[in-house]
């Protein structure tokens, strides 16, 4: 949303893994780097993948984000 209005974003084909920059967040320092990046005006959307298991549980446990 921008100024309370929805904006349209044209879909783009994703880049290959080799052409995609990524940051594995394993420390508080890397978390601060990620926070700074996400606050940039050019960042319009993000995707988060959750991995879970339901072994011995009906609710499941989040194992990886």
mmCIF file as Biopython writes it, N, C-alpha, C and O atoms, coordinates in Angstrom:
data_model
#
loop_
_atom_site.group_PDB
_atom_site.id
_atom_site.type_symbol
_atom_site.label_atom_id
_atom_site.label_alt_id
_atom_site.label_comp_id
_atom_site.label_asym_id
_atom_site.label_entity_id
_atom_site.label_seq_id
_atom_site.pdbx_PDB_ins_code
_atom_site.Cartn_x
_atom_site.Cartn_y
_atom_site.Cartn_z
_atom_site.occupancy
_atom_site.B_iso_or_equiv
_atom_site.auth_seq_id
_atom_site.auth_asym_id
_atom_site.pdbx_PDB_model_num
ATOM 1   N N  . UNK A ? 1  ? 0.837  -1.184  0.000   1.0 0.0 1  A 1 
ATOM 2   C CA . UNK A ? 1  ? 0.000  0.000   0.000   1.0 0.0 1  A 1 
ATOM 3   C C  . UNK A ? 1  ? 0.874  1.237   0.000   1.0 0.0 1  A 1 
ATOM 4   O O  . UNK A ? 1  ? 1.924  1.275   0.641   1.0 0.0 1  A 1 
ATOM 5   N N  . UNK A ? 2  ? 0.438  2.217   -0.707  1.0 0.0 2  A 1 
ATOM 6   C CA . UNK A ? 2  ? 1.165  3.466   -0.769  1.0 0.0 2  A 1 
ATOM 7   C C  . UNK A ? 2  ? 0.144  4.584   -0.604  1.0 0.0 2  A 1 
ATOM 8   O O  . UNK A ? 2  ? -0.773 4.710   -1.416  1.0 0.0 2  A 1 
ATOM 9   N N  . UNK A ? 3  ? 0.293  5.384   0.425   1.0 0.0 3  A 1 
ATOM 10  C CA . UNK A ? 3  ? -0.649 6.466   0.729   1.0 0.0 3  A 1 
ATOM 11  C C  . UNK A ? 3  ? -2.080 5.943   0.854   1.0 0.0 3  A 1 
ATOM 12  O O  . UNK A ? 3  ? -3.026 6.611   0.436   1.0 0.0 3  A 1 
ATOM 13  N N  . UNK A ? 4  ? -2.239 4.741   1.433   1.0 0.0 4  A 1 
ATOM 14  C CA . UNK A ? 4  ? -3.560 4.175   1.625   1.0 0.0 4  A 1 
ATOM 15  C C  . UNK A ? 4  ? -4.182 3.575   0.381   1.0 0.0 4  A 1 
ATOM 16  O O  . UNK A ? 4  ? -5.337 3.149   0.418   1.0 0.0 4  A 1 
ATOM 17  N N  . UNK A ? 5  ? -3.437 3.531   -0.735  1.0 0.0 5  A 1 
ATOM 18  C CA . UNK A ? 5  ? -3.972 2.979   -1.986  1.0 0.0 5  A 1 
ATOM 19  C C  . UNK A ? 5  ? -3.169 1.753   -2.380  1.0 0.0 5  A 1 
ATOM 20  O O  . UNK A ? 5  ? -1.954 1.709   -2.186  1.0 0.0 5  A 1 
ATOM 21  N N  . UNK A ? 6  ? -3.842 0.767   -2.927  1.0 0.0 6  A 1 
ATOM 22  C CA . UNK A ? 6  ? -3.154 -0.404  -3.434  1.0 0.0 6  A 1 
ATOM 23  C C  . UNK A ? 6  ? -2.404 -0.046  -4.704  1.0 0.0 6  A 1 
ATOM 24  O O  . UNK A ? 6  ? -2.890 0.736   -5.521  1.0 0.0 6  A 1 
ATOM 25  N N  . UNK A ? 7  ? -1.216 -0.622  -4.868  1.0 0.0 7  A 1 
ATOM 26  C CA . UNK A ? 7  ? -0.459 -0.402  -6.095  1.0 0.0 7  A 1 
ATOM 27  C C  . UNK A ? 7  ? -0.303 -1.730  -6.819  1.0 0.0 7  A 1 
ATOM 28  O O  . UNK A ? 7  ? -0.247 -2.785  -6.188  1.0 0.0 7  A 1 
ATOM 29  N N  . UNK A ? 8  ? -0.236 -1.678  -8.112  1.0 0.0 8  A 1 
ATOM 30  C CA . UNK A ? 8  ? -0.098 -2.878  -8.921  1.0 0.0 8  A 1 
ATOM 31  C C  . UNK A ? 8  ? 1.374  -3.104  -9.249  1.0 0.0 8  A 1 
ATOM 32  O O  . UNK A ? 8  ? 2.083  -2.183  -9.654  1.0 0.0 8  A 1 
ATOM 33  N N  . UNK A ? 9  ? 1.821  -4.346  -9.067  1.0 0.0 9  A 1 
ATOM 34  C CA . UNK A ? 9  ? 3.201  -4.700  -9.371  1.0 0.0 9  A 1 
ATOM 35  C C  . UNK A ? 9  ? 3.175  -5.803  -10.411 1.0 0.0 9  A 1 
ATOM 36  O O  . UNK A ? 9  ? 2.496  -6.814  -10.234 1.0 0.0 9  A 1 
ATOM 37  N N  . UNK A ? 10 ? 3.911  -5.613  -11.492 1.0 0.0 10 A 1 
ATOM 38  C CA . UNK A ? 10 ? 3.947  -6.622  -12.545 1.0 0.0 10 A 1 
ATOM 39  C C  . UNK A ? 10 ? 4.833  -7.787  -12.103 1.0 0.0 10 A 1 
ATOM 40  O O  . UNK A ? 10 ? 5.935  -7.581  -11.593 1.0 0.0 10 A 1 
ATOM 41  N N  . UNK A ? 11 ? 4.351  -8.988  -12.301 1.0 0.0 11 A 1 
ATOM 42  C CA . UNK A ? 11 ? 5.102  -10.177 -11.905 1.0 0.0 11 A 1 
ATOM 43  C C  . UNK A ? 11 ? 6.349  -10.330 -12.763 1.0 0.0 11 A 1 
ATOM 44  O O  . UNK A ? 11 ? 6.342  -10.040 -13.959 1.0 0.0 11 A 1 
ATOM 45  N N  . UNK A ? 12 ? 7.419  -10.793 -12.126 1.0 0.0 12 A 1 
ATOM 46  C CA . UNK A ? 12 ? 8.672  -11.047 -12.836 1.0 0.0 12 A 1 
ATOM 47  C C  . UNK A ? 12 ? 9.076  -12.491 -12.616 1.0 0.0 12 A 1 
ATOM 48  O O  . UNK A ? 12 ? 8.825  -13.052 -11.549 1.0 0.0 12 A 1 
ATOM 49  N N  . UNK A ? 13 ? 9.696  -13.094 -13.612 1.0 0.0 13 A 1 
ATOM 50  C CA . UNK A ? 13 ? 10.213 -14.444 -13.439 1.0 0.0 13 A 1 
ATOM 51  C C  . UNK A ? 13 ? 11.355 -14.371 -12.440 1.0 0.0 13 A 1 
ATOM 52  O O  . UNK A ? 13 ? 12.187 -13.465 -12.500 1.0 0.0 13 A 1 
ATOM 53  N N  . UNK A ? 14 ? 11.391 -15.317 -11.531 1.0 0.0 14 A 1 
ATOM 54  C CA . UNK A ? 14 ? 12.421 -15.327 -10.502 1.0 0.0 14 A 1 
ATOM 55  C C  . UNK A ? 14 ? 13.795 -15.626 -11.105 1.0 0.0 14 A 1 
ATOM 56  O O  . UNK A ? 14 ? 13.898 -16.260 -12.155 1.0 0.0 14 A 1 
ATOM 57  N N  . UNK A ? 15 ? 14.843 -15.163 -10.428 1.0 0.0 15 A 1 
ATOM 58  C CA . UNK A ? 15 ? 16.214 -15.417 -10.854 1.0 0.0 15 A 1 
ATOM 59  C C  . UNK A ? 15 ? 16.629 -16.815 -10.417 1.0 0.0 15 A 1 
ATOM 60  O O  . UNK A ? 15 ? 16.020 -17.405 -9.525  1.0 0.0 15 A 1 
ATOM 61  N N  . UNK A ? 16 ? 17.658 -17.331 -11.048 1.0 0.0 16 A 1 
ATOM 62  C CA . UNK A ? 16 ? 18.201 -18.621 -10.624 1.0 0.0 16 A 1 
ATOM 63  C C  . UNK A ? 16 ? 18.872 -18.454 -9.262  1.0 0.0 16 A 1 
ATOM 64  O O  . UNK A ? 16 ? 19.185 -17.335 -8.853  1.0 0.0 16 A 1 
ATOM 65  N N  . UNK A ? 17 ? 19.087 -19.554 -8.570  1.0 0.0 17 A 1 
ATOM 66  C CA . UNK A ? 17 ? 19.743 -19.511 -7.260  1.0 0.0 17 A 1 
ATOM 67  C C  . UNK A ? 17 ? 21.122 -18.872 -7.364  1.0 0.0 17 A 1 
ATOM 68  O O  . UNK A ? 17 ? 21.521 -18.109 -6.484  1.0 0.0 17 A 1 
ATOM 69  N N  . UNK A ? 18 ? 21.842 -19.173 -8.418  1.0 0.0 18 A 1 
ATOM 70  C CA . UNK A ? 18 ? 23.192 -18.624 -8.598  1.0 0.0 18 A 1 
ATOM 71  C C  . UNK A ? 18 ? 23.180 -17.107 -8.777  1.0 0.0 18 A 1 
ATOM 72  O O  . UNK A ? 18 ? 24.150 -16.434 -8.426  1.0 0.0 18 A 1 
ATOM 73  N N  . UNK A ? 19 ? 22.087 -16.564 -9.320  1.0 0.0 19 A 1 
ATOM 74  C CA . UNK A ? 19 ? 21.993 -15.127 -9.591  1.0 0.0 19 A 1 
ATOM 75  C C  . UNK A ? 19 ? 21.244 -14.371 -8.499  1.0 0.0 19 A 1 
ATOM 76  O O  . UNK A ? 19 ? 20.964 -13.183 -8.657  1.0 0.0 19 A 1 
ATOM 77  N N  . UNK A ? 20 ? 20.922 -15.029 -7.410  1.0 0.0 20 A 1 
ATOM 78  C CA . UNK A ? 20 ? 20.147 -14.410 -6.343  1.0 0.0 20 A 1 
ATOM 79  C C  . UNK A ? 20 ? 21.028 -14.162 -5.122  1.0 0.0 20 A 1 
ATOM 80  O O  . UNK A ? 20 ? 21.637 -15.088 -4.587  1.0 0.0 20 A 1 
ATOM 81  N N  . UNK A ? 21 ? 21.090 -12.904 -4.689  1.0 0.0 21 A 1 
ATOM 82  C CA . UNK A ? 21 ? 21.812 -12.584 -3.467  1.0 0.0 21 A 1 
ATOM 83  C C  . UNK A ? 21 ? 20.958 -12.984 -2.274  1.0 0.0 21 A 1 
ATOM 84  O O  . UNK A ? 21 ? 19.740 -12.803 -2.292  1.0 0.0 21 A 1 
ATOM 85  N N  . UNK A ? 22 ? 21.579 -13.521 -1.251  1.0 0.0 22 A 1 
ATOM 86  C CA . UNK A ? 22 ? 20.832 -13.856 -0.057  1.0 0.0 22 A 1 
ATOM 87  C C  . UNK A ? 22 ? 21.709 -13.662 1.170   1.0 0.0 22 A 1 
ATOM 88  O O  . UNK A ? 22 ? 22.936 -13.634 1.073   1.0 0.0 22 A 1 
ATOM 89  N N  . UNK A ? 23 ? 21.080 -13.531 2.296   1.0 0.0 23 A 1 
ATOM 90  C CA . UNK A ? 23 ? 21.762 -13.392 3.573   1.0 0.0 23 A 1 
ATOM 91  C C  . UNK A ? 23 ? 21.162 -14.396 4.541   1.0 0.0 23 A 1 
ATOM 92  O O  . UNK A ? 23 ? 19.974 -14.330 4.855   1.0 0.0 23 A 1 
ATOM 93  N N  . UNK A ? 24 ? 21.974 -15.316 5.008   1.0 0.0 24 A 1 
ATOM 94  C CA . UNK A ? 24 ? 21.529 -16.275 6.010   1.0 0.0 24 A 1 
ATOM 95  C C  . UNK A ? 24 ? 21.642 -15.588 7.370   1.0 0.0 24 A 1 
ATOM 96  O O  . UNK A ? 24 ? 22.737 -15.225 7.799   1.0 0.0 24 A 1 
ATOM 97  N N  . UNK A ? 25 ? 20.520 -15.414 8.032   1.0 0.0 25 A 1 
ATOM 98  C CA . UNK A ? 25 ? 20.497 -14.687 9.302   1.0 0.0 25 A 1 
ATOM 99  C C  . UNK A ? 25 ? 20.705 -15.674 10.441  1.0 0.0 25 A 1 
ATOM 100 O O  . UNK A ? 25 ? 19.801 -16.426 10.806  1.0 0.0 25 A 1 
ATOM 101 N N  . UNK A ? 26 ? 21.908 -15.656 10.993  1.0 0.0 26 A 1 
ATOM 102 C CA . UNK A ? 26 ? 22.256 -16.550 12.093  1.0 0.0 26 A 1 
ATOM 103 C C  . UNK A ? 26 ? 22.794 -15.789 13.305  1.0 0.0 26 A 1 
ATOM 104 O O  . UNK A ? 26 ? 23.223 -16.394 14.288  1.0 0.0 26 A 1 
ATOM 105 N N  . UNK A ? 27 ? 22.765 -14.460 13.225  1.0 0.0 27 A 1 
ATOM 106 C CA . UNK A ? 27 ? 23.284 -13.665 14.335  1.0 0.0 27 A 1 
ATOM 107 C C  . UNK A ? 27 ? 22.469 -12.378 14.454  1.0 0.0 27 A 1 
ATOM 108 O O  . UNK A ? 27 ? 21.752 -11.995 13.530  1.0 0.0 27 A 1 
ATOM 109 N N  . UNK A ? 28 ? 22.587 -11.737 15.577  1.0 0.0 28 A 1 
ATOM 110 C CA . UNK A ? 28 ? 21.886 -10.464 15.787  1.0 0.0 28 A 1 
ATOM 111 C C  . UNK A ? 28 ? 22.392 -9.403  14.812  1.0 0.0 28 A 1 
ATOM 112 O O  . UNK A ? 28 ? 21.625 -8.555  14.356  1.0 0.0 28 A 1 
ATOM 113 N N  . UNK A ? 29 ? 23.685 -9.453  14.497  1.0 0.0 29 A 1 
ATOM 114 C CA . UNK A ? 29 ? 24.263 -8.497  13.533  1.0 0.0 29 A 1 
ATOM 115 C C  . UNK A ? 29 ? 23.608 -8.653  12.160  1.0 0.0 29 A 1 
ATOM 116 O O  . UNK A ? 29 ? 23.257 -7.658  11.525  1.0 0.0 29 A 1 
ATOM 117 N N  . UNK A ? 30 ? 23.441 -9.900  11.695  1.0 0.0 30 A 1 
ATOM 118 C CA . UNK A ? 30 ? 22.792 -10.136 10.402  1.0 0.0 30 A 1 
ATOM 119 C C  . UNK A ? 30 ? 21.317 -9.758  10.438  1.0 0.0 30 A 1 
ATOM 120 O O  . UNK A ? 30 ? 20.767 -9.319  9.429   1.0 0.0 30 A 1 
ATOM 121 N N  . UNK A ? 31 ? 20.671 -9.924  11.593  1.0 0.0 31 A 1 
ATOM 122 C CA . UNK A ? 31 ? 19.278 -9.528  11.734  1.0 0.0 31 A 1 
ATOM 123 C C  . UNK A ? 31 ? 19.139 -8.007  11.582  1.0 0.0 31 A 1 
ATOM 124 O O  . UNK A ? 31 ? 18.169 -7.528  10.993  1.0 0.0 31 A 1 
ATOM 125 N N  . UNK A ? 32 ? 20.094 -7.260  12.105  1.0 0.0 32 A 1 
ATOM 126 C CA . UNK A ? 32 ? 20.082 -5.797  11.963  1.0 0.0 32 A 1 
ATOM 127 C C  . UNK A ? 32 ? 20.297 -5.393  10.505  1.0 0.0 32 A 1 
ATOM 128 O O  . UNK A ? 32 ? 19.689 -4.433  10.031  1.0 0.0 32 A 1 
ATOM 129 N N  . UNK A ? 33 ? 21.162 -6.122  9.793   1.0 0.0 33 A 1 
ATOM 130 C CA . UNK A ? 33 ? 21.380 -5.866  8.360   1.0 0.0 33 A 1 
ATOM 131 C C  . UNK A ? 33 ? 20.082 -6.096  7.597   1.0 0.0 33 A 1 
ATOM 132 O O  . UNK A ? 33 ? 19.711 -5.289  6.744   1.0 0.0 33 A 1 
ATOM 133 N N  . UNK A ? 34 ? 19.390 -7.192  7.899   1.0 0.0 34 A 1 
ATOM 134 C CA . UNK A ? 34 ? 18.114 -7.496  7.250   1.0 0.0 34 A 1 
ATOM 135 C C  . UNK A ? 34 ? 17.077 -6.416  7.540   1.0 0.0 34 A 1 
ATOM 136 O O  . UNK A ? 34 ? 16.374 -5.973  6.632   1.0 0.0 34 A 1 
ATOM 137 N N  . UNK A ? 35 ? 16.976 -5.992  8.789   1.0 0.0 35 A 1 
ATOM 138 C CA . UNK A ? 35 ? 16.019 -4.954  9.173   1.0 0.0 35 A 1 
ATOM 139 C C  . UNK A ? 35 ? 16.270 -3.672  8.381   1.0 0.0 35 A 1 
ATOM 140 O O  . UNK A ? 35 ? 15.332 -3.055  7.877   1.0 0.0 35 A 1 
ATOM 141 N N  . UNK A ? 36 ? 17.533 -3.276  8.275   1.0 0.0 36 A 1 
ATOM 142 C CA . UNK A ? 36 ? 17.884 -2.070  7.521   1.0 0.0 36 A 1 
ATOM 143 C C  . UNK A ? 36 ? 17.470 -2.213  6.054   1.0 0.0 36 A 1 
ATOM 144 O O  . UNK A ? 36 ? 16.919 -1.282  5.467   1.0 0.0 36 A 1 
ATOM 145 N N  . UNK A ? 37 ? 17.735 -3.367  5.475   1.0 0.0 37 A 1 
ATOM 146 C CA . UNK A ? 37 ? 17.374 -3.604  4.076   1.0 0.0 37 A 1 
ATOM 147 C C  . UNK A ? 37 ? 15.857 -3.547  3.875   1.0 0.0 37 A 1 
ATOM 148 O O  . UNK A ? 37 ? 15.383 -2.939  2.915   1.0 0.0 37 A 1 
ATOM 149 N N  . UNK A ? 38 ? 15.098 -4.173  4.771   1.0 0.0 38 A 1 
ATOM 150 C CA . UNK A ? 38 ? 13.647 -4.204  4.621   1.0 0.0 38 A 1 
ATOM 151 C C  . UNK A ? 38 ? 13.009 -2.831  4.785   1.0 0.0 38 A 1 
ATOM 152 O O  . UNK A ? 38 ? 11.890 -2.612  4.321   1.0 0.0 38 A 1 
ATOM 153 N N  . UNK A ? 39 ? 13.693 -1.916  5.429   1.0 0.0 39 A 1 
ATOM 154 C CA . UNK A ? 39 ? 13.181 -0.555  5.600   1.0 0.0 39 A 1 
ATOM 155 C C  . UNK A ? 39 ? 13.418 0.330   4.384   1.0 0.0 39 A 1 
ATOM 156 O O  . UNK A ? 39 ? 12.910 1.450   4.327   1.0 0.0 39 A 1 
ATOM 157 N N  . UNK A ? 40 ? 14.188 -0.163  3.406   1.0 0.0 40 A 1 
ATOM 158 C CA . UNK A ? 40 ? 14.448 0.615   2.195   1.0 0.0 40 A 1 
ATOM 159 C C  . UNK A ? 40 ? 13.153 0.802   1.406   1.0 0.0 40 A 1 
ATOM 160 O O  . UNK A ? 40 ? 12.321 -0.102  1.339   1.0 0.0 40 A 1 
ATOM 161 N N  . UNK A ? 41 ? 12.994 1.970   0.819   1.0 0.0 41 A 1 
ATOM 162 C CA . UNK A ? 41 ? 11.772 2.283   0.072   1.0 0.0 41 A 1 
ATOM 163 C C  . UNK A ? 41 ? 11.578 1.378   -1.139  1.0 0.0 41 A 1 
ATOM 164 O O  . UNK A ? 41 ? 10.445 1.123   -1.547  1.0 0.0 41 A 1 
ATOM 165 N N  . UNK A ? 42 ? 12.667 0.895   -1.711  1.0 0.0 42 A 1 
ATOM 166 C CA . UNK A ? 42 ? 12.579 0.052   -2.914  1.0 0.0 42 A 1 
ATOM 167 C C  . UNK A ? 42 ? 12.055 -1.352  -2.616  1.0 0.0 42 A 1 
ATOM 168 O O  . UNK A ? 42 ? 11.656 -2.062  -3.539  1.0 0.0 42 A 1 
ATOM 169 N N  . UNK A ? 43 ? 12.048 -1.764  -1.357  1.0 0.0 43 A 1 
ATOM 170 C CA . UNK A ? 43 ? 11.549 -3.087  -0.988  1.0 0.0 43 A 1 
ATOM 171 C C  . UNK A ? 43 ? 10.032 -3.002  -0.876  1.0 0.0 43 A 1 
ATOM 172 O O  . UNK A ? 43 ? 9.503  -2.387  0.050   1.0 0.0 43 A 1 
ATOM 173 N N  . UNK A ? 44 ? 9.337  -3.623  -1.825  1.0 0.0 44 A 1 
ATOM 174 C CA . UNK A ? 44 ? 7.878  -3.545  -1.881  1.0 0.0 44 A 1 
ATOM 175 C C  . UNK A ? 44 ? 7.201  -4.792  -1.318  1.0 0.0 44 A 1 
ATOM 176 O O  . UNK A ? 44 ? 6.060  -4.728  -0.859  1.0 0.0 44 A 1 
ATOM 177 N N  . UNK A ? 45 ? 7.897  -5.917  -1.352  1.0 0.0 45 A 1 
ATOM 178 C CA . UNK A ? 45 ? 7.309  -7.141  -0.848  1.0 0.0 45 A 1 
ATOM 179 C C  . UNK A ? 45 ? 8.406  -8.110  -0.450  1.0 0.0 45 A 1 
ATOM 180 O O  . UNK A ? 45 ? 9.540  -8.008  -0.918  1.0 0.0 45 A 1 
ATOM 181 N N  . UNK A ? 46 ? 8.062  -9.048  0.413   1.0 0.0 46 A 1 
ATOM 182 C CA . UNK A ? 46 ? 8.992  -10.091 0.820   1.0 0.0 46 A 1 
ATOM 183 C C  . UNK A ? 46 ? 8.256  -11.421 0.821   1.0 0.0 46 A 1 
ATOM 184 O O  . UNK A ? 46 ? 7.026  -11.462 0.829   1.0 0.0 46 A 1 
ATOM 185 N N  . UNK A ? 47 ? 9.013  -12.496 0.813   1.0 0.0 47 A 1 
ATOM 186 C CA . UNK A ? 47 ? 8.437  -13.830 0.923   1.0 0.0 47 A 1 
ATOM 187 C C  . UNK A ? 47 ? 9.173  -14.559 2.033   1.0 0.0 47 A 1 
ATOM 188 O O  . UNK A ? 47 ? 10.394 -14.460 2.148   1.0 0.0 47 A 1 
ATOM 189 N N  . UNK A ? 48 ? 8.437  -15.283 2.838   1.0 0.0 48 A 1 
ATOM 190 C CA . UNK A ? 48 ? 9.026  -16.047 3.937   1.0 0.0 48 A 1 
ATOM 191 C C  . UNK A ? 48 ? 8.532  -17.478 3.827   1.0 0.0 48 A 1 
ATOM 192 O O  . UNK A ? 48 ? 7.340  -17.726 3.648   1.0 0.0 48 A 1 
ATOM 193 N N  . UNK A ? 49 ? 9.455  -18.408 3.935   1.0 0.0 49 A 1 
ATOM 194 C CA . UNK A ? 49 ? 9.116  -19.828 3.862   1.0 0.0 49 A 1 
ATOM 195 C C  . UNK A ? 49 ? 9.233  -20.419 5.262   1.0 0.0 49 A 1 
ATOM 196 O O  . UNK A ? 49 ? 10.242 -20.222 5.938   1.0 0.0 49 A 1 
ATOM 197 N N  . UNK A ? 50 ? 8.227  -21.126 5.688   1.0 0.0 50 A 1 
ATOM 198 C CA . UNK A ? 50 ? 8.245  -21.794 6.985   1.0 0.0 50 A 1 
ATOM 199 C C  . UNK A ? 50 ? 8.315  -23.299 6.787   1.0 0.0 50 A 1 
ATOM 200 O O  . UNK A ? 50 ? 7.580  -23.864 5.977   1.0 0.0 50 A 1 
ATOM 201 N N  . UNK A ? 51 ? 9.191  -23.932 7.520   1.0 0.0 51 A 1 
ATOM 202 C CA . UNK A ? 51 ? 9.284  -25.390 7.514   1.0 0.0 51 A 1 
ATOM 203 C C  . UNK A ? 51 ? 8.794  -25.886 8.867   1.0 0.0 51 A 1 
ATOM 204 O O  . UNK A ? 51 ? 9.161  -25.331 9.903   1.0 0.0 51 A 1 
ATOM 205 N N  . UNK A ? 52 ? 7.979  -26.910 8.863   1.0 0.0 52 A 1 
ATOM 206 C CA . UNK A ? 52 ? 7.422  -27.427 10.116  1.0 0.0 52 A 1 
ATOM 207 C C  . UNK A ? 52 ? 7.297  -28.933 10.041  1.0 0.0 52 A 1 
ATOM 208 O O  . UNK A ? 52 ? 7.395  -29.528 8.968   1.0 0.0 52 A 1 
ATOM 209 N N  . UNK A ? 53 ? 7.079  -29.539 11.193  1.0 0.0 53 A 1 
ATOM 210 C CA . UNK A ? 53 ? 6.764  -30.958 11.217  1.0 0.0 53 A 1 
ATOM 211 C C  . UNK A ? 53 ? 5.619  -31.186 12.194  1.0 0.0 53 A 1 
ATOM 212 O O  . UNK A ? 53 ? 5.408  -30.411 13.126  1.0 0.0 53 A 1 
ATOM 213 N N  . UNK A ? 54 ? 4.888  -32.265 11.958  1.0 0.0 54 A 1 
ATOM 214 C CA . UNK A ? 54 ? 3.744  -32.576 12.812  1.0 0.0 54 A 1 
ATOM 215 C C  . UNK A ? 54 ? 3.921  -33.925 13.497  1.0 0.0 54 A 1 
ATOM 216 O O  . UNK A ? 54 ? 2.954  -34.519 13.974  1.0 0.0 54 A 1 
ATOM 217 N N  . UNK A ? 55 ? 5.140  -34.396 13.544  1.0 0.0 55 A 1 
ATOM 218 C CA . UNK A ? 55 ? 5.398  -35.684 14.184  1.0 0.0 55 A 1 
ATOM 219 C C  . UNK A ? 55 ? 5.060  -35.601 15.677  1.0 0.0 55 A 1 
ATOM 220 O O  . UNK A ? 55 ? 5.593  -34.753 16.392  1.0 0.0 55 A 1 
ATOM 221 N N  . UNK A ? 56 ? 4.194  -36.466 16.131  1.0 0.0 56 A 1 
ATOM 222 C CA . UNK A ? 56 ? 3.750  -36.535 17.525  1.0 0.0 56 A 1 
ATOM 223 C C  . UNK A ? 56 ? 3.026  -35.263 17.987  1.0 0.0 56 A 1 
ATOM 224 O O  . UNK A ? 56 ? 2.978  -34.978 19.183  1.0 0.0 56 A 1 
ATOM 225 N N  . UNK A ? 57 ? 2.476  -34.518 17.062  1.0 0.0 57 A 1 
ATOM 226 C CA . UNK A ? 57 ? 1.758  -33.293 17.429  1.0 0.0 57 A 1 
ATOM 227 C C  . UNK A ? 57 ? 0.725  -32.981 16.357  1.0 0.0 57 A 1 
ATOM 228 O O  . UNK A ? 57 ? 1.010  -33.116 15.167  1.0 0.0 57 A 1 
ATOM 229 N N  . UNK A ? 58 ? -0.468 -32.567 16.761  1.0 0.0 58 A 1 
ATOM 230 C CA . UNK A ? 58 ? -1.485 -32.185 15.789  1.0 0.0 58 A 1 
ATOM 231 C C  . UNK A ? 58 ? -1.315 -30.754 15.339  1.0 0.0 58 A 1 
ATOM 232 O O  . UNK A ? 58 ? -1.795 -30.385 14.267  1.0 0.0 58 A 1 
ATOM 233 N N  . UNK A ? 59 ? -0.641 -29.934 16.133  1.0 0.0 59 A 1 
ATOM 234 C CA . UNK A ? 59 ? -0.470 -28.527 15.773  1.0 0.0 59 A 1 
ATOM 235 C C  . UNK A ? 59 ? 0.773  -28.304 14.928  1.0 0.0 59 A 1 
ATOM 236 O O  . UNK A ? 59 ? 0.799  -27.364 14.134  1.0 0.0 59 A 1 
ATOM 237 N N  . UNK A ? 60 ? 1.773  -29.103 15.062  1.0 0.0 60 A 1 
ATOM 238 C CA . UNK A ? 60 ? 3.006  -28.931 14.320  1.0 0.0 60 A 1 
ATOM 239 C C  . UNK A ? 60 ? 3.928  -27.952 15.010  1.0 0.0 60 A 1 
ATOM 240 O O  . UNK A ? 60 ? 3.494  -27.134 15.821  1.0 0.0 60 A 1 
ATOM 241 N N  . UNK A ? 61 ? 5.176  -28.040 14.689  1.0 0.0 61 A 1 
ATOM 242 C CA . UNK A ? 61 ? 6.198  -27.162 15.260  1.0 0.0 61 A 1 
ATOM 243 C C  . UNK A ? 61 ? 6.943  -26.469 14.133  1.0 0.0 61 A 1 
ATOM 244 O O  . UNK A ? 61 ? 7.372  -27.116 13.178  1.0 0.0 61 A 1 
ATOM 245 N N  . UNK A ? 62 ? 7.098  -25.161 14.240  1.0 0.0 62 A 1 
ATOM 246 C CA . UNK A ? 62 ? 7.897  -24.446 13.254  1.0 0.0 62 A 1 
ATOM 247 C C  . UNK A ? 62 ? 9.354  -24.748 13.517  1.0 0.0 62 A 1 
ATOM 248 O O  . UNK A ? 62 ? 9.850  -24.527 14.622  1.0 0.0 62 A 1 
ATOM 249 N N  . UNK A ? 63 ? 10.046 -25.255 12.500  1.0 0.0 63 A 1 
ATOM 250 C CA . UNK A ? 63 ? 11.434 -25.673 12.652  1.0 0.0 63 A 1 
ATOM 251 C C  . UNK A ? 63 ? 12.409 -24.683 12.035  1.0 0.0 63 A 1 
ATOM 252 O O  . UNK A ? 63 ? 13.540 -24.546 12.504  1.0 0.0 63 A 1 
ATOM 253 N N  . UNK A ? 64 ? 11.980 -23.999 10.996  1.0 0.0 64 A 1 
ATOM 254 C CA . UNK A ? 64 ? 12.869 -23.129 10.246  1.0 0.0 64 A 1 
ATOM 255 C C  . UNK A ? 64 ? 12.053 -22.045 9.588   1.0 0.0 64 A 1 
ATOM 256 O O  . UNK A ? 64 ? 10.978 -22.308 9.050   1.0 0.0 64 A 1 
ATOM 257 N N  . UNK A ? 65 ? 12.558 -20.830 9.627   1.0 0.0 65 A 1 
ATOM 258 C CA . UNK A ? 65 ? 11.863 -19.722 8.966   1.0 0.0 65 A 1 
ATOM 259 C C  . UNK A ? 65 ? 12.843 -19.050 8.041   1.0 0.0 65 A 1 
ATOM 260 O O  . UNK A ? 65 ? 12.492 -18.082 7.367   1.0 0.0 65 A 1 
#
